[in-house]
Amino acid sequence: MDTPPPANDEQPAESDYNRRRRELVELESECRASDEDLAEAIAERERIERSFAAEIERLAGIEANAIERRARARQRLADRLAQTTGATVTWQA
């Protein structure tokens, strides 16, 4: 795009060259702005994905703790029933 302008004796062509050059500069500027917008959007999406991943991990931890508490409570109940009645209790998932 760095083609020199036409000879000075071609005034209308030089004007056309300058106009086209200005249009190219404007388009390049628009492209850079679009690139920046895209980079910002990607960064925001990645931030949201990390946030969701952290929340999913937190909820998975809560779920795992609840499952463990339930298993311990069932085992205590089975042990208590075995002590008081002699019955054997098995839990199905």
Secondary structure as GFF3:
##gff-version 3
##sequence-region A 1 93
A	DSSP	alpha_helix	11	85	.	.	.	ID=ss1
###
